[in-house]
Amino acid sequence: MKKSFGSRPFIIPTPVWCVGSYDTNNKPNVMTIAWGGICCSKPPCVTISLRKATYTYGNIMKRQAYTLSVPSEKYVVEADYFGMASGRDVDKFKKTDLTPIKSELVDAPYVGEFPMILECKVIYHHEIGSHTHFIGEILDVKIEEDMLANEGKADMGKISPLIFDPGVGRYHGIGNFVGKAFDIGRKYPLKSE
Amino acid sequence: MKKSFGSRPFIIPTPVWCVGSYDTNNKPNVMTIAWGGICCSKPPCVTISLRKATYTYGNIMKRQAYTLSVPSEKYVVEADYFGMASGRDVDKFKKTDLTPIKSELVDAPYVGEFPMILECKVIYHHEIGSHTHFIGEILDVKIEEDMLANEGKADMGKISPLIFDPGVGRYHGIGNFVGKAFDIGRKYPLKSE
């Protein structure tokens, strides 16, 4: 038996990504979001959704650019803080002693200490209701070299990103490897006999 | 030092959600995606992005509805299969012996055995490039009763959803609880002194 929870913005997993932007005084800001996801492969695009009241919303509308910095598990306190404080009230980079790095590709900063970075140019935005939905073209993906697997590929286990559970408001880490994609499903027939 | 991977649709974590739809003969179909995310709180909306070549794309364009069924870890083989086979070629519910349940709210089926279900009405779609981006309003969230925590809330640890790593094409489970959101970040000041 399933229990109905009604019309709610609730699904799992959701990501924990820190959105980097500059304000009108070129002050770097960073804000954590869980409302987002990849939305296209060619061109590669990722969405984020923001309330208009956020400082980041105004920054991105002006600069038409943002970065996503993926925190590893050890930065869970800083990631949570970036989602609570506003750049209007406080310099979040200074308070946490983390380093804003200016992107060479888009007009936005990223968090130097975080292991994975996406640099995005806004190609579209759309107001839905409480949130404005931004679609950003991913111009580059950068990953810390010591978090790559032997063959030079990214290793999620080493990057150890966070997962957000919006139901109870909790962060989890990444769990064990449970299967190879586009592979284990071959147990079942791809065509009818 | 960070290594550049170029312009790629790559970030972690991404979800593993199974999209339910009906074809023109009312045959239920289900397809696994990782390109999606929550995009609005009011109204609650979730996006999915599909290539036009998929069977699910045509189904959703006609019915303007879809469900998302969240597989638990024990259904990783079926979830992978749903992302490999096409509903044009095979009845994926029959082959896996899983049960299509007709939603009472939208014109789409969901996977009865999966622990968490969202029923969505398409309110908007937009072509980006390789993918069409659908925004669905979430009309209900249903969760298996024995996967709720004591206080009746959903428990991500019990639902045990999958996480997809698009870099290497691997599924992982959910890891340990690492912190309470909107709480642990209070270590740092929310306002300037």
Interface residues (C-beta under 8 A of the other chain):
Chain A: M1 K2 K3 S4 F5 G6 S7 R8 P9 F10 I11 I12 P13 T14 P15 W17 A34 W35 G36 G37 I38 C39 C40 S41 K42 P43 P44 C45 V46 T47 S49 L68 V70 E73 V76 V77 E78 A79 D80 Y81 F82 G83 M84 A85 D89 V90 D91 K92 K95 T96 M116 I117 L118 Y124 H126 I128 G129 S130 H131 H133 I135 E137 I138 L139 D140 V141 K142 I143 E144 E145 L148 A149 G152 K153 A154 D155 M156 G157 I159 P161 L162 I163 F164 D165 P166 G167 V168 G169 R170 Y171 H172 G173 I174 G175 N176 F177 V178 G179 K180 A181 F182 D183 I184 G185 R186 K187 Y188 P189 L190 K191 S192
Chain B: M1 K2 K3 S4 F5 G6 S7 R8 P9 F10 I11 I12 P13 T14 P15 W17 A34 W35 G36 G37 I38 C39 C40 S41 K42 P43 P44 C45 V46 T47 S49 L68 V70 E73 V76 V77 E78 A79 D80 Y81 F82 G83 M84 A85 D89 V90 D91 K92 K95 T96 M116 I117 L118 Y124 H126 I128 G129 S130 H131 H133 I135 E137 I138 L139 D140 V141 K142 I143 E144 E145 L148 A149 G152 K153 A154 D155 M156 G157 I159 P161 L162 I163 F164 D165 P166 G167 V168 G169 R170 Y171 H172 G173 I174 G175 N176 F177 V178 G179 K180 A181 F182 D183 I184 G185 R186 K187 Y188 P189 L190 K191 S192
